[in-house]
Structure formats: structure tokens, C-alpha cells
Amino acid sequence: MSKETTYVSFIKAVATECGYEVGRGSKSFELYTELEHPITFKVIINSEGYLQVHVWEDSHRQTKNHKYGKARYSLRTSLDVVKFCNILESSYLIRARR
């Protein structure tokens, strides 16, 4: 098992425990909360062998109507993955529940 595959498995496990919906896929997948006030991330194993994380952006800010902006996070080490998992948990716990 490659380190990227291990990272993906760990991120999916933590996201599930936090309460995120976890999309299918091993090279690219989404993590999201409820659809009304979402927190949404897209994780991709890029061609250079590390994980990049994109954050949902409103389409009115995009010129080409894309859902996700440029990569916000680059996860290259296990410590980077742990830090991102802390972001997942914190984002979920302090999200607006209107």
C-alpha cells in the first residue's frame, strides 16, 4: 500500500468519525456536510504523488462556473495529513447550523 493510499484511508476514517459524508474514489473524492450549509472539500492524489485539497467556492466567484477553487492545502507528509484532519474536525464543530 502506498503512503498516499494510507493517507486517503486515514482521512476518510477521520472524516467519517467527525460526521462528514465521504465520497467514493481512491484518487479523488469529496468530503462534505449537509447540503444546506455545507463544508465541502475535494481531495485529489495529483500526478506528483501528494494529496491536494480544494475547497468549495461559490460559482458566482468563478469565471468558468467551477465548483472548487485552486488547491488550498498540499498534504505531503503524515504530519500534513494529521493537521488537515484537525481542520476537518474543527470546521465541523464550529460550522453554522442555521
Phi and psi in degrees as GROMACS dihedral restraints (atoms count N, CA, C in turn):
[ dihedral_restraints ]
;  ai    aj    ak    al  type     phi  dphi    fc
    3     4     5     6     1   -73.7    20    10
    4     5     6     7     1   161.3    20    10
    6     7     8     9     1   -64.1    20    10
    7     8     9    10     1   -33.8    20    10
    9    10    11    12     1   -64.9    20    10
   10    11    12    13     1   -40.8    20    10
   12    13    14    15     1   -64.6    20    10
   13    14    15    16     1   -39.5    20    10
   15    16    17    18     1   -63.4    20    10
   16    17    18    19     1   -43.4    20    10
   18    19    20    21     1   -60.8    20    10
   19    20    21    22     1   -44.6    20    10
   21    22    23    24     1   -60.8    20    10
   22    23    24    25     1   -46.3    20    10
   24    25    26    27     1   -59.7    20    10
   25    26    27    28     1   -42.1    20    10
   27    28    29    30     1   -65.8    20    10
   28    29    30    31     1   -46.1    20    10
   30    31    32    33     1   -60.3    20    10
   31    32    33    34     1   -44.4    20    10
   33    34    35    36     1   -62.6    20    10
   34    35    36    37     1   -40.5    20    10
   36    37    38    39     1   -64.8    20    10
   37    38    39    40     1   -45.8    20    10
   39    40    41    42     1   -64.8    20    10
   40    41    42    43     1   -44.7    20    10
   42    43    44    45     1   -60.3    20    10
   43    44    45    46     1   -41.2    20    10
   45    46    47    48     1   -63.4    20    10
   46    47    48    49     1   -44.0    20    10
   48    49    50    51     1   -63.5    20    10
   49    50    51    52     1   -32.7    20    10
   51    52    53    54     1   -75.7    20    10
   52    53    54    55     1   -21.6    20    10
   54    55    56    57     1   113.1    20    10
   55    56    57    58     1     7.5    20    10
   57    58    59    60     1   -77.0    20    10
   58    59    60    61     1   151.9    20    10
   60    61    62    63     1   -81.6    20    10
   61    62    63    64     1   136.7    20    10
   63    64    65    66     1  -117.3    20    10
   64    65    66    67     1   122.0    20    10
   66    67    68    69     1   -73.5    20    10
   67    68    69    70     1   161.5    20    10
   69    70    71    72     1   -80.2    20    10
   70    71    72    73     1   162.2    20    10
   72    73    74    75     1   119.9    20    10
   73    74    75    76     1   146.9    20    10
   75    76    77    78     1  -110.5    20    10
   76    77    78    79     1   -21.3    20    10
   78    79    80    81     1  -101.1    20    10
   79    80    81    82     1   -22.1    20    10
   81    82    83    84     1  -156.1    20    10
   82    83    84    85     1   129.8    20    10
   84    85    86    87     1  -157.3    20    10
   85    86    87    88     1   161.1    20    10
   87    88    89    90     1  -107.6    20    10
   88    89    90    91     1   149.7    20    10
   90    91    92    93     1  -123.0    20    10
   91    92    93    94     1   125.9    20    10
   93    94    95    96     1  -150.1    20    10
   94    95    96    97     1   157.7    20    10
   96    97    98    99     1  -101.5    20    10
   97    98    99   100     1  -164.0    20    10
   99   100   101   102     1   -52.6    20    10
  100   101   102   103     1   156.5    20    10
  102   103   104   105     1   -80.4    20    10
  103   104   105   106     1   -21.2    20    10
  105   106   107   108     1   -73.0    20    10
  106   107   108   109     1   -44.1    20    10
  108   109   110   111     1  -129.9    20    10
  109   110   111   112     1    74.5    20    10
  111   112   113   114     1   -79.8    20    10
  112   113   114   115     1   153.7    20    10
  114   115   116   117     1  -119.3    20    10
  115   116   117   118     1   120.0    20    10
  117   118   119   120     1  -135.4    20    10
  118   119   120   121     1   130.3    20    10
  120   121   122   123     1  -125.8    20    10
  121   122   123   124     1   148.1    20    10
  123   124   125   126     1  -121.3    20    10
  124   125   126   127     1   123.9    20    10
  126   127   128   129     1  -107.1    20    10
  127   128   129   130     1   131.4    20    10
  129   130   131   132     1  -132.9    20    10
  130   131   132   133     1   134.2    20    10
  132   133   134   135     1   -84.3    20    10
  133   134   135   136     1   114.0    20    10
  135   136   137   138     1   -84.8    20    10
  136   137   138   139     1   177.1    20    10
  138   139   140   141     1   -67.8    20    10
  139   140   141   142     1   -16.9    20    10
  141   142   143   144     1   -90.1    20    10
  142   143   144   145     1    -1.1    20    10
  144   145   146   147     1    91.7    20    10
  145   146   147   148     1    12.6    20    10
  147   148   149   150     1  -121.5    20    10
  148   149   150   151     1   169.7    20    10
  150   151   152   153     1   -93.9    20    10
  151   152   153   154     1   137.1    20    10
  153   154   155   156     1  -119.4    20    10
  154   155   156   157     1   143.2    20    10
  156   157   158   159     1  -118.9    20    10
  157   158   159   160     1   126.8    20    10
  159   160   161   162     1  -107.7    20    10
  160   161   162   163     1   148.1    20    10
  162   163   164   165     1  -112.6    20    10
  163   164   165   166     1   141.6    20    10
  165   166   167   168     1   -58.4    20    10
  166   167   168   169     1   136.6    20    10
  168   169   170   171     1  -129.8    20    10
  169   170   171   172     1   144.1    20    10
  171   172   173   174     1   -59.8    20    10
  172   173   174   175     1   140.6    20    10
  174   175   176   177     1   -67.2    20    10
  175   176   177   178     1   -24.2    20    10
  177   178   179   180     1   -69.3    20    10
  178   179   180   181     1   -15.1    20    10
  180   181   182   183     1   -88.5    20    10
  181   182   183   184     1    -9.6    20    10
  183   184   185   186     1  -101.9    20    10
  184   185   186   187     1   139.8    20    10
  186   187   188   189     1   -81.1    20    10
  187   188   189   190     1   -26.6    20    10
  189   190   191   192     1  -106.7    20    10
  190   191   192   193     1    11.9    20    10
  192   193   194   195     1    61.3    20    10
  193   194   195   196     1    37.9    20    10
  195   196   197   198     1   -81.6    20    10
  196   197   198   199     1   152.5    20    10
  198   199   200   201     1   -80.8    20    10
  199   200   201   202     1   -35.6    20    10
  201   202   203   204     1  -114.7    20    10
  202   203   204   205     1   145.1    20    10
  204   205   206   207     1   -84.6    20    10
  205   206   207   208     1  -168.8    20    10
  207   208   209   210     1   -63.4    20    10
  208   209   210   211     1   161.0    20    10
  210   211   212   213     1   -57.2    20    10
  211   212   213   214     1   129.3    20    10
  213   214   215   216     1   -92.5    20    10
  214   215   216   217     1   -34.9    20    10
  216   217   218   219     1  -128.0    20    10
  217   218   219   220     1   143.6    20    10
  219   220   221   222     1  -116.5    20    10
  220   221   222   223     1   119.6    20    10
  222   223   224   225     1  -106.8    20    10
  223   224   225   226     1   104.0    20    10
  225   226   227   228     1  -110.0    20    10
  226   227   228   229     1   -20.4    20    10
  228   229   230   231     1  -130.2    20    10
  229   230   231   232     1   167.6    20    10
  231   232   233   234     1   -63.8    20    10
  232   233   234   235     1   -33.0    20    10
  234   235   236   237     1   -65.1    20    10
  235   236   237   238     1   -39.0    20    10
  237   238   239   240     1   -60.0    20    10
  238   239   240   241     1   -40.7    20    10
  240   241   242   243     1   -65.0    20    10
  241   242   243   244     1   -43.1    20    10
  243   244   245   246     1   -61.9    20    10
  244   245   246   247     1   -43.3    20    10
  246   247   248   249     1   -62.1    20    10
  247   248   249   250     1   -41.7    20    10
  249   250   251   252     1   -64.5    20    10
  250   251   252   253     1   -39.4    20    10
  252   253   254   255     1   -62.9    20    10
  253   254   255   256     1   -34.1    20    10
  255   256   257   258     1   -64.8    20    10
  256   257   258   259     1   -38.3    20    10
  258   259   260   261     1   -63.0    20    10
  259   260   261   262     1   -43.2    20    10
  261   262   263   264     1   -56.5    20    10
  262   263   264   265     1   -50.6    20    10
  264   265   266   267     1   -63.6    20    10
  265   266   267   268     1   -47.9    20    10
  267   268   269   270     1   -62.4    20    10
  268   269   270   271     1   -43.4    20    10
  270   271   272   273     1   -60.0    20    10
  271   272   273   274     1   -41.6    20    10
  273   274   275   276     1   -66.9    20    10
  274   275   276   277     1   -41.4    20    10
  276   277   278   279     1   -71.3    20    10
  277   278   279   280     1   -31.9    20    10
  279   280   281   282     1  -104.8    20    10
  280   281   282   283     1    11.9    20    10
  282   283   284   285     1   -65.8    20    10
  283   284   285   286     1   154.6    20    10
  285   286   287   288     1   -74.1    20    10
  286   287   288   289     1   133.5    20    10
  288   289   290   291     1  -120.9    20    10
  289   290   291   292     1    80.4    20    10
